[in-house]
Amino acid sequence: MSYKSILVHVDRSRRTDARIALAARLAGDQQGYLIGAAVSGYVQQLYGASPMMMAAPIPEGELEACRAEAGRTLDNFEKVARAAGVDAIERRLSDDTAQYSIVLQARYADLVVVGQHDPDDSETGALRDLPEYAALQGGRPVLVVPYAGRFDRIDRHALVAWDGSRSAVRAVTDALPLLRRSGKVTLALFNPDRQYGVHGEQPGADIALFLARHGVNVEVLRQDTPPGLDVGNALLSLAADIDADLLVMGAYGHMRWREVLLGGVTRTVLQSMTLPVLMSH
């Protein structure tokens, strides 16, 4: 198993180049195609905040201007990708919203790479919930790249959050191409004694054996969260303590109309992440 089609969202945000560069390295490692997906934002302008009501009329030629701007982000994507040594690239431009466009295209990719929302970057304002929307609706693993920090590689030490749930199973399986390439993998179980019916006699042993059979260098680590510390923050604290460069976890939540309702751990990690996070739902 490998990622033969990697879809990366490109825009005008200040972290776009770093996101493209990381996706390009993954495409090179996996010998896959790198697909740059940009949106013109035309539909967002056309309908404003409500998909049921058109906004004020858009001046003539606005669509062409929007597409031209998106085309320039794709030119930059191609430049960064080729500088990273990736020639198998594809450009895609959509007039729809980033959320809808990425979710639709995710179904024909092996991995989706998006950026964490940066509250200090006005370019990401309309993309506040893109990572969680893509993870919950796209049906594919989503690699979220933080807006702060430098992440040249993610193949040294991976941290896997394991609780025996369906989402965790999906995340572990979807991350196999990365976990096999990682020098070390730590499988973390938080408060396993408080969970019933999801672990065997030795919590973590079964999934560790599964990973080992796939060639993953894995160690199991049991953790009990101290009073007052939630699992989300405990997970990020552990990632820092062991100097992990990738976090793999299930994405918990659902959609209610157009609203994203996230589980507590997922929400905490997406808000406070300090390393790239691969999520599956």
C-alpha positions as CSV (number, residue, x, y, z in Angstrom):
1,M,0.0,0.0,0.0
2,S,1.3,3.5,-0.9
3,Y,-0.1,6.9,-1.6
4,K,-0.2,7.1,-5.4
5,S,-2.4,10.3,-5.4
6,I,-1.7,13.0,-2.9
7,L,-4.1,16.0,-3.0
8,V,-2.8,19.3,-1.5
9,H,-4.9,22.4,-1.0
10,V,-3.1,25.5,-2.3
11,D,-4.1,29.1,-1.7
12,R,-2.5,32.5,-0.9
13,S,-1.9,31.9,2.8
14,R,1.6,32.5,4.1
15,R,2.1,28.8,4.9
16,T,1.2,27.4,1.5
17,D,4.8,26.9,0.3
18,A,5.6,24.8,3.4
19,R,2.5,22.7,3.0
20,I,3.2,22.1,-0.7
21,A,6.9,21.3,0.1
22,L,5.9,18.6,2.6
23,A,3.3,17.1,0.3
24,A,5.9,17.1,-2.5
25,R,8.3,15.1,-0.3
26,L,5.6,12.6,0.5
27,A,4.8,12.2,-3.2
28,G,8.5,11.7,-3.9
29,D,8.8,9.1,-1.1
30,Q,5.7,7.3,-2.3
31,Q,6.5,7.7,-6.0
32,G,3.0,9.1,-6.4
33,Y,1.3,12.0,-8.2
34,L,1.0,15.3,-6.5
35,I,-2.3,17.2,-7.2
36,G,-2.6,20.9,-6.4
37,A,-6.2,22.0,-5.7
38,A,-7.1,25.7,-5.8
39,V,-10.4,27.4,-5.7
40,S,-11.4,30.7,-7.2
41,G,-13.7,31.7,-4.4
42,Y,-16.4,32.8,-6.9
43,V,-19.2,30.7,-5.4
44,Q,-18.3,32.0,-1.9
45,Q,-18.7,35.6,-3.3
46,L,-21.8,34.7,-5.2
47,Y,-23.8,33.3,-2.3
48,G,-22.1,35.0,0.7
49,A,-22.7,33.3,4.0
50,S,-25.8,31.4,2.9
51,P,-26.0,28.7,0.2
52,M,-29.7,29.5,-0.2
53,M,-29.4,33.2,-1.0
54,M,-27.4,35.1,-3.6
55,A,-25.3,38.1,-2.5
56,A,-25.2,41.4,-4.3
57,P,-24.5,41.1,-8.1
58,I,-20.8,40.5,-8.9
59,P,-19.2,42.9,-11.4
60,E,-18.7,41.6,-14.9
61,G,-15.3,40.0,-15.3
62,E,-15.1,39.0,-11.6
63,L,-15.1,35.3,-12.4
64,E,-12.1,35.7,-14.8
65,A,-10.3,37.7,-12.2
66,C,-10.9,35.1,-9.5
67,R,-9.8,32.3,-11.7
68,A,-6.7,34.2,-12.7
69,E,-5.7,34.7,-9.0
70,A,-6.3,31.0,-8.3
71,G,-4.2,30.2,-11.4
72,R,-1.3,32.1,-9.9
73,T,-1.5,30.0,-6.8
74,L,-1.3,26.9,-9.0
75,D,1.7,28.4,-10.8
76,N,3.4,28.7,-7.4
77,F,2.4,25.2,-6.5
78,E,4.0,23.9,-9.7
79,K,7.2,25.9,-9.0
80,V,7.5,24.6,-5.4
81,A,6.7,21.0,-6.4
82,R,9.3,20.9,-9.2
83,A,11.9,22.5,-6.9
84,A,11.3,19.6,-4.6
85,G,12.0,17.2,-7.5
86,V,8.4,16.1,-8.2
87,D,7.5,16.0,-11.9
88,A,4.3,13.9,-11.7
89,I,2.0,16.8,-10.9
90,E,-1.5,17.8,-11.7
91,R,-3.3,21.2,-11.4
92,R,-7.0,21.5,-10.5
93,L,-9.1,24.7,-10.2
94,S,-12.6,24.8,-8.9
95,D,-15.1,27.7,-8.6
96,D,-16.7,26.1,-5.6
97,T,-15.9,26.6,-1.9
98,A,-12.7,25.0,-0.6
99,Q,-14.6,22.8,1.7
100,Y,-16.9,21.3,-0.9
101,S,-14.1,21.1,-3.6
102,I,-11.6,19.4,-1.3
103,V,-14.2,16.9,0.0
104,L,-15.3,16.0,-3.5
105,Q,-11.7,15.6,-4.8
106,A,-10.6,13.7,-1.7
107,R,-12.7,10.7,-2.8
108,Y,-10.3,10.1,-5.7
109,A,-7.0,10.6,-3.7
110,D,-5.1,8.5,-1.3
111,L,-4.1,11.3,1.0
112,V,-5.3,14.9,1.5
113,V,-2.9,17.6,2.8
114,V,-4.4,20.8,4.2
115,G,-3.2,23.6,6.6
116,Q,-4.3,24.3,10.1
117,H,-6.4,27.5,10.4
118,D,-4.1,30.5,11.1
119,P,-6.1,33.1,13.1
120,D,-3.5,35.8,12.2
121,D,-3.7,35.2,8.4
122,S,-6.7,36.9,6.8
123,E,-6.4,34.6,3.8
124,T,-7.5,31.6,5.8
125,G,-10.6,33.2,7.3
126,A,-13.1,31.4,5.0
127,L,-11.2,28.1,5.6
128,R,-11.6,28.0,9.4
129,D,-13.1,24.5,9.4
130,L,-11.5,23.0,6.3
131,P,-9.4,20.4,8.1
132,E,-12.2,19.0,10.2
133,Y,-14.7,19.3,7.3
134,A,-12.3,17.3,5.0
135,A,-11.6,14.7,7.7
136,L,-15.3,14.1,8.5
137,Q,-16.7,14.3,5.0
138,G,-14.0,13.3,2.6
139,G,-13.6,9.6,3.4
140,R,-9.8,9.8,3.1
141,P,-7.0,10.4,5.6
142,V,-6.2,14.1,6.0
143,L,-2.8,15.3,7.0
144,V,-3.1,18.7,8.7
145,V,0.1,20.9,8.7
146,P,0.4,23.4,11.6
147,Y,0.6,27.1,10.8
148,A,3.6,27.5,13.1
149,G,6.8,25.6,13.0
150,R,9.0,23.9,10.4
151,F,8.3,20.4,9.3
152,D,10.8,19.2,6.7
153,R,10.1,15.5,7.2
154,I,7.7,13.3,9.1
155,D,9.5,9.9,9.1
156,R,11.6,9.9,12.3
157,H,9.2,9.3,15.2
158,A,5.4,8.8,14.8
159,L,3.0,8.9,17.7
160,V,-0.2,6.9,17.3
161,A,-3.2,7.6,19.6
162,W,-5.0,4.3,20.1
163,D,-8.3,3.7,21.9
164,G,-9.6,0.7,20.0
165,S,-12.4,2.8,18.3
166,R,-13.4,2.5,14.7
167,S,-11.9,5.9,13.9
168,A,-8.6,4.9,15.4
169,V,-8.6,1.7,13.3
170,R,-9.1,3.8,10.2
171,A,-6.4,6.2,11.1
172,V,-3.8,3.4,11.8
173,T,-4.6,1.6,8.6
174,D,-4.7,4.8,6.5
175,A,-1.3,5.8,8.0
176,L,0.5,2.6,7.2
177,P,2.5,4.0,4.3
178,L,3.9,6.6,6.7
179,L,4.3,4.4,9.7
180,R,6.3,1.8,7.7
181,R,8.8,4.6,6.7
182,S,9.0,6.0,10.2
183,G,12.2,5.2,12.2
184,K,10.1,4.6,15.3
185,V,6.4,4.4,16.2
186,T,5.0,4.9,19.7
187,L,1.5,3.6,20.2
188,A,0.0,5.5,23.1
189,L,-3.0,4.3,25.2
190,F,-4.5,6.8,27.6
191,N,-6.4,5.4,30.6
192,P,-7.0,2.0,29.1
193,D,-8.3,0.7,32.5
194,R,-11.2,3.1,32.2
195,Q,-12.3,1.7,28.9
196,Y,-14.4,-1.5,28.6
197,G,-14.8,-3.9,25.8
198,V,-12.2,-2.4,23.4
199,H,-8.9,-3.8,24.6
200,G,-7.7,-7.3,25.1
201,E,-6.0,-8.8,28.2
202,Q,-2.9,-6.7,27.3
203,P,-4.1,-3.3,26.0
204,G,-2.3,-2.4,22.8
205,A,-0.8,-5.8,22.2
206,D,-3.1,-6.8,19.4
207,I,-2.7,-3.6,17.4
208,A,1.0,-3.6,18.0
209,L,1.2,-7.1,16.5
210,F,-0.9,-6.0,13.6
211,L,1.6,-3.1,12.9
212,A,4.6,-5.3,13.4
213,R,3.4,-7.7,10.8
214,H,3.3,-4.7,8.4
215,G,6.9,-3.9,9.1
216,V,6.3,-1.1,11.6
217,N,8.9,-0.6,14.4
218,V,6.4,-0.1,17.2
219,E,6.5,0.3,21.0
220,V,3.4,0.4,23.3
221,L,3.1,3.1,25.9
222,R,0.4,3.2,28.5
223,Q,-0.4,6.6,30.0
224,D,-2.7,7.7,32.8
225,T,-3.8,11.3,32.5
226,P,-3.3,13.3,35.8
227,P,-6.3,15.1,37.3
228,G,-7.2,18.2,35.4
229,L,-5.5,17.3,32.2
230,D,-7.7,16.2,29.3
231,V,-6.6,13.6,26.8
232,G,-6.1,16.1,24.0
233,N,-3.6,18.2,25.8
234,A,-2.0,15.0,27.3
235,L,-1.5,13.7,23.8
236,L,0.2,16.9,22.6
237,S,2.3,17.0,25.7
238,L,3.4,13.4,25.1
239,A,4.2,14.3,21.5
240,A,6.5,17.0,22.7
241,D,8.1,14.9,25.4
242,I,9.1,12.1,22.9
243,D,10.0,14.6,20.1
244,A,7.4,13.0,17.7
245,D,7.3,14.5,14.2
246,L,3.8,13.0,13.3
247,L,0.7,12.3,15.2
248,V,-1.8,9.7,14.0
249,M,-5.3,9.7,15.4
250,G,-9.0,9.1,14.7
251,A,-11.2,12.2,14.0
252,Y,-14.3,12.3,16.1
253,G,-17.3,14.3,15.3
254,H,-20.2,14.8,12.9
255,M,-22.0,17.3,10.7
256,R,-25.2,19.1,11.7
257,W,-26.5,20.9,8.7
258,R,-23.4,23.0,7.8
259,E,-22.0,23.0,11.4
260,V,-19.1,20.9,12.3
261,L,-19.4,19.3,15.8
262,L,-16.1,17.8,17.0
263,G,-15.2,15.6,19.8
264,G,-13.2,17.1,22.6
265,V,-9.8,15.5,21.8
266,T,-10.1,16.3,18.1
267,R,-11.1,19.9,18.7
268,T,-8.2,20.4,21.2
269,V,-5.6,18.9,18.8
270,L,-6.8,20.9,15.8
271,Q,-6.7,24.1,17.8
272,S,-3.3,23.6,19.6
273,M,-1.4,21.2,17.3
274,T,2.4,21.6,17.3
275,L,3.2,18.8,14.8
276,P,1.6,17.5,11.6
277,V,-1.5,15.3,12.4
278,L,-2.9,12.6,10.2
279,M,-6.6,12.1,10.9
280,S,-9.2,9.6,9.7
281,H,-12.9,9.3,10.5
